[in-house]
Amino acid sequence: MKLKRLLAGVAVVALGAILAACSGGSKTSSNGGNSKTLTVWCWDETFNTKAMQDAIASYKKANGKQKVKIVTMAQDDIVQKLNTGLSSGNNKGLPNIVLIEDYRIQGYLNSYPDAFSDLSSIVKKDDFSSYKVAAGTKGGKRYGVPFDSGVTGLFYRTDILKKAGYSDADMQNITWDKFVQIAKDVKSKTGTYMMTQDPSDLSLFRIMMQSAGSWYYKPNGKTVNIANNKVLKDGLKVYKELMTNGTVMKVSGWDAGVAAVQKGKVASSPTGSWYSSTIQGAKDQSGKWRIAPIPRLSGDDSVNASSLGGAGWYVLKGSGNVAGAKDFLSKTFASDPKLMNTIAKDIGVVASLKSALKQPNYQAEYPFYSNQKVFNDLLTWAKKVPEVNYGSGTYQIEDVLKDPVSAIVKGANVDSTLKDAQTQAEAAVKNQ
């Protein structure tokens, strides 16, 4: 999944995406362990890096002596460098603070249990969306400061849905079964596809499963949960229906999906809030979009709230100045709603910090989305997202599942196919 971003909006909200390199200003050595200067690793110049730059500016107002340097690189490079450094036990060149994706952090905490600092003293569970805290928690200790929320929403074209006979009220808190029916009506009455789907991208299953508190692992985060996962099977029924009933525009690759949305070829997109920047790339569609809660699965204790993506800030023990890193995070991302308000304006991030809800940018109405208070709604939904244990091999398991899911869509037996997939997935994550 490409982590494009969230809400832009009207004049003030700029949203971006794309990897690049940038520094956050101050003289320092490249190794945080060799000086008191804090070194931060993150990816995406226009999103994560910009948020960290805003945090540095805020922190320096009251803590001017603390220097912070940002090193921006591709997420894959961060993963490789962390793995190399941590596995060798050599902290030279590693940062003080590093951004790690929620789907990956349990793998690090399992593989390198002594590498990360316990941040329980600065991360108050009740201050954040609970599922975000859970992502970086292990053994009752909180290791991560939650950053961006990947809370999902059902982005939809109000004009197209109206032609199909549906009002904004009709789109609220629906089931996936209802979504399928709406999709059929939209296609038959307007000729427009309901959504795009790349058959090689299984992120829709993550949305469906988390809405019901389920995952590819059992709650212990270690036991693969494929063959007997009722929620996954229910999601497969919906997915198969969508992929075979003519209401979905099948695409290959990210760019094809973007083009379909921006050219008005689809009526909706059920996905993470970060996709808003992509949708708003079609400026001629301003005022024609709204965002409803994500659909829920029927009969699975599913709720109209889920997540897709997101990350947190982590402190490495062996890189020095742990106290300085904790102080910096405690006074910025861990507690400052005004900072969240600023980065909402600058990059459109939906914060994980609940107190941001009272800030002006979270209460603002956005013309692109028909004057909806989108930040307010998204953060409100984020507070309802069920906690799950992502385990350490989400992406490896999805690589295994691509062919089985394709086979099921084509008519293969669900139970036997998933039984075989269970065995393959267990082998794929055996050494995680």
C-alpha positions in Angstrom: 0.0 0.0 0.0 1.3 3.4 -0.9 1.0 5.7 2.1 -0.5 8.8 0.4 -2.2 11.1 2.8 -5.1 12.6 4.3 -7.2 15.5 4.3 -6.4 18.6 2.6 -9.0 20.9 2.0 -9.8 24.3 1.4 -7.2 26.9 1.3 -5.1 25.8 4.2 -4.7 22.1 4.1 -2.0 20.8 2.0 -1.7 17.1 1.5 1.1 15.3 -0.1 2.7 12.0 -0.7 6.0 10.7 -2.1 9.4 9.7 -0.8 12.3 12.1 -0.8 15.1 13.4 1.3 15.3 16.3 3.6 17.0 17.5 6.8 15.4 19.2 9.8 18.2 21.6 10.5 21.0 21.7 13.0 24.6 20.7 13.1 25.2 17.2 14.3 27.1 14.0 13.6 25.3 11.3 11.6 25.2 9.1 14.7 22.8 10.2 17.5 24.9 8.1 19.9 28.0 10.3 19.5 26.4 13.6 20.6 23.5 15.0 22.5 21.8 16.0 19.3 18.8 13.8 18.5 18.7 12.1 15.2 15.3 11.1 13.8 14.7 8.7 10.9 11.4 8.8 9.0 10.1 8.6 5.4 8.2 10.9 3.1 9.4 14.5 2.9 6.0 16.0 2.5 4.3 14.1 5.3 6.2 12.5 8.1 9.2 14.8 7.7 7.1 17.9 7.6 5.3 16.8 10.8 8.6 16.3 12.5 9.8 19.7 11.4 6.7 21.2 12.9 7.3 19.3 16.1 10.9 20.5 16.3 9.8 24.1 15.8 7.2 23.8 18.6 9.7 22.1 20.9 12.4 24.6 20.4 10.2 27.5 21.7 10.6 26.1 25.2 13.6 23.9 24.8 15.9 25.8 22.5 19.2 24.1 23.5 18.1 20.6 22.3 19.2 20.1 18.7 17.3 17.6 16.4 18.3 16.4 13.0 15.9 14.6 10.6 17.2 12.0 8.1 14.5 11.2 5.5 14.8 8.0 3.4 12.6 5.4 1.8 10.7 3.2 4.3 12.3 0.1 2.8 15.7 1.6 3.5 14.8 2.3 7.1 13.7 -1.3 7.5 16.9 -2.6 6.0 19.2 -0.4 8.0 17.4 -1.1 11.3 17.5 -4.8 10.7 21.2 -4.7 9.8 22.1 -2.6 12.8 19.9 -4.3 15.4 20.8 -7.8 14.3 24.5 -7.1 14.5 24.2 -5.4 17.9 26.0 -2.4 16.5 24.2 0.8 17.2 26.6 3.0 15.3 24.8 5.0 12.8 21.3 4.2 14.1 19.0 7.1 15.2 17.7 8.1 18.6 14.1 8.2 17.3 12.7 6.2 14.4 9.3 6.1 12.7 8.0 2.5 12.3 4.8 1.4 10.6 2.2 -0.2 12.8 2.1 -3.4 10.8 5.9 -3.9 11.3 6.6 -2.9 14.9 5.6 -6.2 16.6 8.2 -7.9 14.4 10.9 -5.6 15.8 9.7 -5.9 19.4 9.8 -9.7 19.1 13.1 -9.9 17.3 14.9 -7.2 19.3 13.2 -7.0 22.7 15.9 -5.0 24.4 16.5 -2.5 21.6 13.6 -0.1 22.3 12.9 2.1 25.3 9.8 1.7 27.4 7.7 4.8 26.8 4.9 3.9 29.2 5.7 6.9 31.3 5.0 9.4 28.5 2.3 7.5 26.5 -1.0 7.6 28.4 -3.3 5.0 27.0 -6.5 7.1 27.5 -5.0 10.0 25.6 -4.9 8.2 22.2 -7.1 6.0 20.0 -6.7 2.7 21.8 -5.9 0.6 18.8 -2.9 2.9 18.0 -1.5 2.3 21.5 -2.1 -1.4 21.2 0.0 -1.5 18.0 3.2 -0.5 19.9 2.5 -2.4 23.1 4.2 -5.6 24.2 4.2 -7.3 27.5 2.1 -4.5 29.0 4.7 -1.9 28.1 4.1 0.9 25.7 7.0 1.4 23.3 5.6 3.7 20.7 4.2 7.2 20.6 1.3 7.0 18.2 1.5 9.3 15.2 -0.9 9.3 12.3 -4.2 7.5 12.3 -5.0 5.3 9.3 -8.7 5.5 10.2 -10.8 4.4 7.3 -13.8 6.1 5.7 -16.1 5.5 2.8 -15.3 8.3 0.4 -18.2 8.7 -2.0 -19.5 11.0 -4.8 -22.7 12.6 -3.6 -23.8 13.5 -7.2 -23.5 9.9 -8.5 -25.1 8.4 -5.5 -28.0 10.8 -5.8 -28.6 9.7 -9.4 -28.8 6.1 -8.2 -31.4 7.1 -5.6 -29.3 7.4 -2.5 -29.0 10.3 0.0 -26.2 11.1 2.4 -28.3 9.6 5.2 -28.4 6.3 3.2 -24.7 6.0 3.4 -24.3 6.2 7.1 -23.3 3.1 9.1 -24.1 0.6 6.4 -23.0 -3.1 6.1 -20.9 -4.5 3.3 -24.0 -6.3 2.1 -25.7 -3.0 1.8 -22.7 -1.6 0.0 -22.9 -4.4 -2.5 -26.5 -3.6 -3.2 -25.8 0.1 -3.6 -23.0 -0.8 -6.0 -25.4 -2.7 -8.1 -27.8 0.2 -8.2 -25.1 2.7 -9.0 -23.8 0.6 -11.9 -27.3 -0.2 -13.4 -28.7 3.4 -13.0 -25.6 5.5 -13.8 -23.3 3.2 -15.6 -20.5 4.1 -13.1 -18.4 1.6 -11.3 -18.7 1.7 -7.5 -15.0 1.4 -6.8 -11.6 0.2 -8.1 -9.7 -2.8 -7.0 -6.3 -4.2 -7.8 -6.6 -8.0 -7.4 -3.0 -8.1 -6.1 -3.8 -5.6 -3.2 -5.5 -7.3 -0.2 -5.7 -4.2 2.0 -9.5 -4.4 1.9 -9.3 -7.6 4.0 -7.4 -5.7 6.6 -10.1 -3.1 6.8 -12.8 -5.8 7.1 -11.0 -7.8 9.7 -10.0 -5.0 12.0 -13.6 -3.7 12.0 -14.5 -7.0 13.7 -11.4 -7.2 16.0 -9.8 -9.9 13.9 -6.5 -10.4 12.0 -4.3 -12.8 10.2 -3.1 -13.8 13.6 -4.9 -14.9 16.7 -4.9 -12.4 19.6 -1.5 -13.6 20.8 0.1 -12.3 17.6 1.9 -15.5 17.0 -0.6 -18.1 15.9 -1.5 -17.7 12.2 -5.3 -17.5 11.8 -6.4 -18.3 8.3 -8.1 -21.6 7.9 -10.7 -21.1 10.7 -11.0 -17.4 10.5 -14.7 -16.7 10.2 -14.3 -13.0 9.8 -11.8 -13.5 6.9 -14.3 -16.0 5.3 -17.1 -13.5 5.6 -14.9 -10.8 4.0 -14.1 -13.2 1.2 -17.8 -13.6 0.4 -18.2 -9.9 0.1 -15.0 -9.6 -1.9 -15.9 -12.4 -4.3 -19.3 -10.8 -4.9 -17.8 -7.4 -5.6 -15.2 -8.9 -8.0 -17.7 -10.9 -10.0 -20.8 -8.8 -10.2 -19.6 -6.1 -12.6 -19.6 -3.2 -10.1 -15.9 -3.0 -9.6 -13.4 -1.5 -12.0 -10.4 -3.8 -11.8 -7.1 -2.0 -12.1 -3.4 -2.9 -12.0 -1.2 -0.7 -9.9 -1.6 2.5 -7.8 -1.6 5.0 -10.7 -4.5 3.3 -12.5 -6.6 3.5 -9.4 -5.8 7.2 -8.9 -6.7 7.9 -12.6 -10.0 6.2 -12.2 -10.9 8.3 -9.1 -9.7 11.6 -10.5 -11.4 11.1 -13.9 -14.8 10.4 -12.3 -15.0 6.7 -13.3 -15.9 5.4 -9.8 -18.5 6.5 -7.3 -16.6 5.6 -4.1 -13.4 4.5 -2.4 -13.5 2.7 0.9 -10.0 3.2 2.2 -7.7 5.0 4.7 -8.1 8.7 5.4 -4.7 9.4 3.9 -6.3 8.8 0.4 -7.9 12.2 0.7 -5.0 13.9 -1.0 -5.4 11.7 -4.0 -9.1 12.4 -4.3 -8.6 16.1 -3.9 -6.3 16.0 -6.8 -9.4 16.3 -8.9 -10.2 19.9 -8.1 -13.1 20.0 -10.5 -14.9 17.5 -8.2 -14.8 19.9 -5.2 -18.2 19.9 -3.4 -19.1 16.5 -4.9 -17.5 14.3 -2.2 -18.4 13.3 1.3 -17.0 10.7 3.7 -19.1 8.2 5.6 -18.1 5.6 8.2 -16.6 2.5 6.7 -19.1 -0.4 6.1 -19.2 -3.2 8.7 -19.4 -7.0 8.2 -22.8 -8.6 9.0 -22.9 -10.9 12.0 -19.3 -10.6 13.2 -19.6 -8.0 16.0 -18.1 -5.7 13.4 -18.3 -1.9 13.8 -18.4 1.0 11.3 -14.8 1.9 12.1 -11.4 0.4 11.0 -7.9 1.4 10.1 -5.4 1.0 7.2 -1.8 2.0 7.8 -0.3 4.4 10.2 2.9 4.5 12.2 4.5 5.5 15.6 7.7 7.0 16.9 10.1 4.8 18.8 13.3 5.4 20.8 16.3 3.2 20.5 18.2 2.4 23.7 21.6 2.1 22.3 21.9 5.4 20.4 22.4 7.6 23.4 20.4 10.5 24.9 17.4 8.4 25.6 16.2 11.0 28.2 16.4 13.7 25.6 14.5 11.6 23.1 11.8 10.9 25.6 11.5 14.5 26.6 11.2 15.6 23.0 8.4 13.1 22.3 6.6 13.7 25.5 6.3 17.4 24.8 5.3 17.0 21.2 3.5 14.0 19.7 2.6 12.5 23.0 0.8 15.5 24.5 0.5 18.6 22.3 -2.9 19.1 20.7 -1.8 22.5 19.2 0.9 20.6 17.3 -1.7 18.2 16.0 -3.7 21.2 14.9 -0.7 22.6 13.1 0.1 19.5 11.2 -3.6 19.0 10.3 -3.3 22.4 8.5 0.2 21.7 7.0 -0.2 18.1 5.8 -3.7 16.9 6.6 -2.8 14.2 9.1 -5.5 12.7 11.3 -4.0 12.7 14.7 -4.1 9.8 17.2 -4.2 12.2 20.1 -7.8 12.5 21.2 -7.4 16.1 22.6 -6.8 17.3 19.0 -10.6 17.0 18.5 -11.1 20.3 20.2 -8.7 22.2 18.0 -10.0 24.6 15.3 -8.8 22.7 12.3 -10.6 19.6 13.6 -13.8 21.6 13.9 -13.5 23.3 10.5 -15.8 22.6 7.6 -14.2 21.7 4.3 -15.8 22.8 1.0 -14.3 20.0 -1.0 -16.3 17.6 1.2 -19.5 19.5 1.0 -18.7 21.5 4.1 -18.3 18.3 6.2 -16.2 18.5 9.4 -14.0 15.8 8.1 -11.2 15.9 10.7 -13.8 15.8 13.5 -15.6 12.8 12.0 -12.5 10.8 11.2 -10.9 11.3 14.7 -14.3 10.4 16.2 -14.4 7.2 14.2 -10.8 6.5 15.1 -11.7 6.3 18.7 -14.0 3.3 17.9 -11.5 1.2 15.9 -11.1 -2.2 17.5 -7.7 -3.2 18.9 -5.9 -6.1 17.2 -2.5 -7.7 17.4 -0.9 -7.3 14.0 1.8 -9.8 14.7 5.1 -9.8 12.9 4.2 -11.0 9.4 1.2 -9.2 8.0 2.8 -8.5 4.6 4.3 -12.0 4.4 0.9 -13.6 5.0 -0.7 -11.4 2.4 1.9 -12.4 -0.2 0.9 -16.0 0.5 -2.8 -15.2 0.3 -2.8 -13.5 -3.1 -3.1 -16.7 -5.2 -5.6 -18.4 -2.8 -7.8 -15.3 -2.9 -7.7 -15.2 -6.7 -8.6 -18.9 -6.8 -11.5 -18.5 -4.5 -12.9 -15.6 -6.6 -12.7 -18.0 -9.6 -14.7 -20.7 -7.7 -12.2 -22.7 -5.6 -13.5 -24.2 -2.4 -13.0 -21.8 0.4 -12.3 -24.2 3.3 -9.7 -26.4 1.5 -8.0 -23.4 -0.1 -7.7 -21.6 3.1 -6.4 -24.7 4.8 -3.6 -24.9 2.3 -3.0 -21.2 2.7 -2.7 -21.7 6.5 0.1 -24.1 6.0 1.9 -21.9 3.6 1.5 -18.8 5.8 2.8 -20.7 8.8 5.9 -21.5 6.9 6.3 -18.0 5.6 6.4 -16.5 9.1 8.1 -19.3 10.9 11.3 -17.3 11.6 9.6 -14.0 12.3 
